[in-house]
Amino acid sequence: MTRQLSVLLLAIALGSPTASQVRYANPVLPGDHPDPSIIRVGDDYWATATTSQWAPIFPLLHSRDLVNWEHVGAVFEKPPAWSSGSYWAPEIAQRGGRFFVYYTARRKAGPLCVAVATAPQPQGPYTDNGPLVCQDVGSIDGVLIDDENGRPHLVWKEDGNSQKRPTPIWAQRLSPSGTALVGTRRELLRNEAPWEAHLIEGPFILRRGEWFYMFYSADACCGRKCNYKLGVARARALLGPWERHPKNPILAGNDDWKCPGHGSIVTTADGRDFLLYHAYHPGNFQFAGRQGVLDEITWNADGWPAINEARGPSGRAVVPHGIAPREEEDGFIDELTGPALRPGWQWPWNRAPQHSFMAGALVLRAPATGADSATAAIVARPALTGDYTAIARVVAHRSMQQAMVGLAAYGDADNAIGASVRGEQVVLWMRTKGEQRELASAPTALGPVVDVRMKASDGHRFAFAFSTNGRDWQTLGGEADGEHLPPWDLAVRVALTVGGAPRAEGRFDSLRVISAGVASPRR
């Protein structure tokens, strides 16, 4: 019996509580979902989020209740040809029966740009239309909004903080197709209030009655030293003049969630407004990344919005739609039977792995060059919390004597910790700033399979073991510290890894990731 069904049966037994009595727990998008964006299409909700240096680029997420989400695909399976990483802040939108994703990426040998992709339906397929604006210091965080006369505009941030300059928020008219800029850009806001510090960014504009409301974020977004928060300004015309809320910021961190910001707003069929945004859980912090948090926006008598009565992000809140308590994220299991990787698997945007399925196992191959690294080829899942156990089942085969095939906590290509089967040994290794060293090794009888286990504690402490029968475990080395692993803006990944020799081949029967204290992971 699933936990959600149990909750429903308990609700019935206790007298069927009303929606106002039932609560969900944040996050609604656990794990690494920075800069989330959301729209409603009829009774369905669609969302996406930043993937930064990971592919597939920009997940496509579907929900019927704003609380329970399913990963169903991606905007781009392969990077747009003009781009080279920094896949940030996708903003999903709809206009005139078409769907748009305005997104940020870095132009090859150039600056950050705002670009756009279009589709006939929210789930795609999306066609890239290329960059719209690429200012010298970079252009990011594009969003679509119609002005008071119904004319479409792009609103975005000039990335001045990258060169210690101010960060104007610009607006410029779009062509009727929404895929080209026309006319002259106009500045709407720039960072000037003390609480905004060195930047404002992530604009989202909601029209309500006679007012446009710009929700925007300020200060340091990411990592242990973050100080992100969210404010709002309003204007009667899109091009201004804009006035800031005198009580800004309207959303700041608390004991439940740290550094909240950069979200978008969706209006339910019954007229309520909900903000989907990101924040760090204080216990897991950067190791689980910026997670998707949901809160309702209420409106005061003076016309200004409020979020959770100015108490910061909510730990629990009333469900938006009837009785829909969210199951706690209980882990993940994939038997890796194919014929393709399920949505949610990722790999570095510029190192798509050679992979296939054979005899009910995933076959992962290292490239012909650069294969000396233990992480020459990987596929990965984001860590959802700081305390979990991951077990990868490695299938033995004749050609793996020189290969390193295993499981790792992965930050990026230069920073990872893992254990790999290599011939008749299991090796514990660490990569730090591109340098790889062995920490320990142990002999193993190479039977049909070898299970490699990784236990994570506090997000950065890792202990490894292996087993040839799935019951008896041999510890491999001591505890390894991965404090250095996550990039400034991303979470640690749980990765299946292959390397050690050119064209090395690894085969995997399954991956299980179980959150601490949970007995059975989700399939």
N, C-alpha and C positions, 0 to 999 in steps of 0.2 A: 504494500500500500504506500503510495507516495505521501510525502509530508503535506502537500497541498490538499489532497483528498482527506487526510486525517483532520486537517484544520477545518475543512468544510463540514465534515460529519460532526465534529465537536461543536461547531457553530449551530448546526441544526439541533443537536441535543440540548444546547443551552438556550434555545429559544430563538434561533435565527436572528442574530444581531443585524441592525441596519448598517448601511454603508458608513454612517457617521461614527460607528463604534469599532469598525475594523481598520486596522492599521497595517502599513507595509513598513519594511525596514530599508533604509538606504545602506548601500548604494543599489540603484536599480540596474546599473550597468557595472558590475564588479570588474576589477582589474583595469587595465590600461585603456581608458577611453577619454583622452583629452579633447577639449573643444567640441563637445557634442552638439549636434544640430538635429532639429526635429520638425516634421510637418504632420498634419492630419489629412488623410484622403478618405472621405466618407467615415466609416467606422474603424479605419485602420490608421496606425501610426507608423511612420518610417523615420529612421534616424541613421546618422553616420558620425564619424569621429576621425580625429587625426591619427595617422599611422607613422608619420615622420620618416624613419629610415627603413620601414618594413613594408613588404608586399604580401599578399595583394593589397592594393592601395584603397583606403577608405572603405570600411565595412558597411554593408547594408544590413540594417537591423529592423525587425518587424515586431509590432505588438498590437494587441487589441485593447489593452487597458492601461498603458503607460508604465506598468510595473514589471510585467513578465515579458522578456524580450528574447527573440530568436535571431541568431546570426544566419542570414540566408544567402549572402554573397558579398560582392565587392563592386565598387564603381569601376575600378580598373584592375584586371588581372595582371597586366603588364604596365610598366611606367609609360606615360605619354612620351613620344619620341623626342620632343623638344626639351625634356626635363632631366634633372640629375639630383633627385633627393629632396629632402625638406618638405615632405607632403603633409601640410598642415591645414587645419581649420577649414574643412569642407563645409559648405553651407548649402543644405538641400532646400529647394524652393519649388513652387509650382506657379504657373501663370499661363492663362490661355490654353489650358489642356495639355501643356508641355511641362516637363520636369527638368530642373537645372541643378547642377552642383557647381557652385563657385568655390574654387579651391586655390591654395597656395602651393607653389613648387619653385625650385630654383632652376633658372634657365641654364643650359649648359654653358660653362665659362662666363656666366653672367649673374645678375642679381635675382633676388626673390621676385616672383610675379604673381599676380592674381589671374587665374585662367577660368574657363568654364567648360563644362561638359553637359550634354543634353540627352534626353531620353523620352520616349513616348509614354512611359509608365514609371512609377517610382522605383521599381525593382530593376530597371534597365531593360535592355543593354544601353549603356551610355556611350555616346560619341564625343570624343574630345574636339573642342573648337579652338584650343590653343590659348595663349596669353592675351589678356585684355590690357593690362598696365604693368610696366616693369620700371619703376623709378630707380634712379642711381643707387639710393641707399636701401632699396627694396620696397615692395608693395605686398601687403599681407591682409588676411582677414576680410575678404570680400563678402558682401551680403546684398541681396536684391531687395529693393523697396520701391513701391509706386509713390509718386508725390501726390499732392492734394488734387492734381488735375488728371491723375491716372496714368502718368508717364513713368516708365520704369527707369530706375537709377541704380547704379552700383555705388555702394558706400564701402570704403576701405581705409586701412591705416597705412600711412607712410612710415617705414620702419627706421625712423631717425635715431632711435635709441641704440641701434647697432653701431652708430658713429657718434654717440654722445650728443645727439641733437634732439630737438623737440619731436613729438610724434603727432602730426596733424591727422585728423579724420577727414577724409575727402568724400565728396559726392560728385558724380558726373552722370549725365543721361546715357541710357543705353538705347541702342536701336530697337525697333519693335520686336526683333527676333531675340533680343536679350544676349546677343553674342558679339557685339561690337560697341565701343564707346563713341559717342557723338557729342559735339558741343564742347563747352569749357568746364573744367573741374572747379568746384567751389569748396573752400574749407568750412567745416561745420564746427569742430572743436579741436583743441590741442591741450596737452597736459599743462596745467597751470595752478591747480589747487594743491595745497601742501600734501594732502593725503595721496594724490596721484603720483607723486615722486617723479621718476624719470620717464614714465610712459603712460599712455592710455591706449587700449587696443580692444579687439574682440567686440566691435559694435554690433548690436542687434536692435533694429528699430521696429516698434509695434505702433500701429495707428489705432487709437481708441478715442472715439468721439471726435472732438475738434483738435485733439493733440496728437503729435508724434512723440513717442517716448524712446529715447536712445539708452539702452542698457549697455554699459561698457565696463571693462576691467582695468585695473591699474596696479602698478608696482611690480615686484618680482614674482614671476609665475611659478618657478619650478625649483625643485630640490630642497634640501634641508633649510636653506636660508630664504625660502619664499616668504612673501608678505602680500599675496594677492588678495584683492577684494573687489567688490562690484558696486558701481554707482549708477545714477540715472540722471538724464537731462531731458528737457522737453521743449517743444516748439510748436507753433501753430502752422508753420509751413516747413517743408522738408529742408529747405536751404537756410532756415533760421529767421530770426536770431534764436539761439538756444540758451536756455537757462538751466543751471544745475540745481538739483535738489539741495536745499539748505542743510539737510540731515545726512548727506553723503558721508561715507559709503553706507548703502542700505543692506549690504551683506558682507560680513567678515567672519573669520574663523572663530571656532569655539572648541569645547572639549570633545565634540563628536567628529568634527571635520575641520581641516586646516586649509587655508589659502584657497577659498572658493572663487570661482569666476568663469568667464568665457563660456556662455551658454546661449541657448535660443529659447524662444517662447512658442508654445502651441496653445490654441484655444479649443476646448472641448465642445462637443455638440450642444451642451447646455450652457455655454458662454463663460466657463471658468478658464483662467489663464494659468499655465504651469510652465515653470522655468526648469529646463534640463541643463545642468552645468557640471563642471568637474570640481573635485576637491581631493585632498589627500586624507586618508585615514591616519590618525596620529600614531597608531600602533605599528602600521606597516610602512607608512610614509612612502619614500621614493621606490622602495623595493616592489610594491604592488602598483605604483604609479598613480596617476590622477584618474579617479573613478567617477562614473556617471551618477549624479545625485539629482533627485527630483524634489521640487517644492512648489506649492501653490503661491501665486501672487494675489494678494488682496489689495483693494483700492480704498484709500482713506477719503474722508469727506473733502479734503482740499485738493483731490485729484491726483495726489502722488501715490506711487505703489509702495507696498511693504511686503517683506518676505519673512515668514515665521515670526511675526511680531518683533522684528529687529533683533532676534536672539541668535542669529547665525543659522547655518544649515541644520536641518532636523535630523535626529537619529531615527525617529519613527514618525509617521504622519498618516492622516486619514487617506484611505484609498480613493483615487479619483473616480473609479467606476465600480459600484456595487461591491460584492464580496470577492476580492481578488488578492488575498494575502500572498506575498511573494515567498517562494521557497528560499531558504538560506542556500547560498551557493555551496554545494556539498562535494564538489570535485568534478572529475572528468575521466572518462574511459573511452578509448578508441581501440577496437580490435584490429584496425588497419587492414581490413579485408578488401578495400578498394570498391569500385574501380578507380576512384579519385579521392584525393584528400578532402575531408569534410570542411565546410566553412569554419573559419577560426584558426586554421593552421597558417603560419606565417614563415617568411624567409627574408633575408636582406634584399632590399629592392634591386641591388646591382649584382646579386649572386643567386639567381634562380636555380634551385637544385635540379640536377638530373635525377628523376625518380620515376618509378613505375610500380606495378603490383605483380607479384609472381607467387603462385601457390598459396594465396591468402596471406601474404606478407608484403610490407612496404620495402622496396629496394631503393636505396639511396646511394648515389655514386659521387665520388670526389672528382674534381676536374683534372685535366691533364697537367696543369701547372698550378703552383701554389698549394700543393696538396700535403706539404709537410705538416701544416697545422692540424691539430686534432679537430678543428672546426671548419675544415675546408668545405664541407657541405653540411647544411643543417635544415631541419624544419622544426618549428617551435610553437609553443603556446604561451601566452602571457601568464605569469603568476597572478593568482587572484587574491592572495593573502600572504602573510609573512611566515606562516607555519603550515607546512604541508609535507607529504611524502609522495615522491614520484618514483615509479617503477617502470623501467623499459625492459622488454623481453627481446634479447638479441638472438637471432637464429644463426647457428653456426653453419659455415659452408666452406668448401675446400679452398677457395681463393682468398680467404681473409687472413692469411698468415702475416702479411705486412700491414694490413689495414688496422686502423684504430676505430672501433665501432662502439658507441656508448651513449651516455646521458650526461647532460651538463646544465648548470646554471649559467645563463648566457647574458652578458651585457651588450657586447658588440664583438666584432671580429678580433679585437685586440684584448678583450677582457672577458674571461670565462673560467669556470672551474668545473671539472668533470671527471668521470671514470669511464675508461674504455677497455674493451676486450681487444687484446693484441696477441694473436697466436694463442699460446697456452698460458698467458698472463692476463691479469686485470691491472690496469695502471691508473693511478690517481694523478692528475695533472692540473696545472694552473697556468692561465695566460694573463699577464699583466703588462699593459702598454705594448702589446705585440710580442713580448718575450714569453716563451713557453718553457716550463720546467716540470719535471716529474717530482711528485711529493712522496709517493709510495708505490709499491707493486706487490703482487702476490700471485703464486702459481694457481692455475685452475685446470681441472680435467675438462677438456673441451667436448662436452656432450652435445646433444641436439640443440639445447638452448642455454643461455646464461641470463639470469635476471640481474639487472644493475639497479640499485636502489639509492636514492638521494633523499635525505631528510633535511628540511630547511627549518630553521628557528630564527625568529626575530628578523626574517627577511634576508639576513646576510651570513648566518652561520650554517655550514653545510657539513653533513656527515654521510659517508658513502659506504656501501656494503654490496656483496654479490652473493648469488646462490645458483646452484646448478639443478636444484630440485624444487625451488619455490617455497621451501620450508626452512631450511637451515641456512643461516646467513653468516658470512664471514666479513668482519669489519675490515675496511681498507684505509689504512692510515689514520690520522687524527682528524679533529674538526678543522675545517678550512674556513677562513674568513673572507667573505665576498663583499666587504664594505665598498670596494672600489668598482663593483660591477656596473651598476646602472648608469647609462648616460644621463646628462643633466635633465633631460625632459622625458625619459622613458623608464619603464619598469624592467625588472629582470624577466627573462624568458626561461621556460623549461624546454630544453632542446634535445632532439635526437641528433647525434653527430657522427660524421664519417670523415676520416682523413688519414694521414700517416704515409700515404704513397699515392703516386699518380693513378687516377682512375680506380682507386680503392672502392670496394663495394661493401655496403652494410645492409643487412636485412633485419627488419623489426617485425615482431609478431603483435605487439600491443604497447600502449602507453597508458598508465593509470596515474592520476594525480588526485590525491585524497587530502582534503583539508583536515587539520588537526582536530581530533575528537569526533570525526565522522566515519561511520562504518562502511557505507556503500556509496561509491561515486556515481555520478550521473553519466549515462551513456549518450 
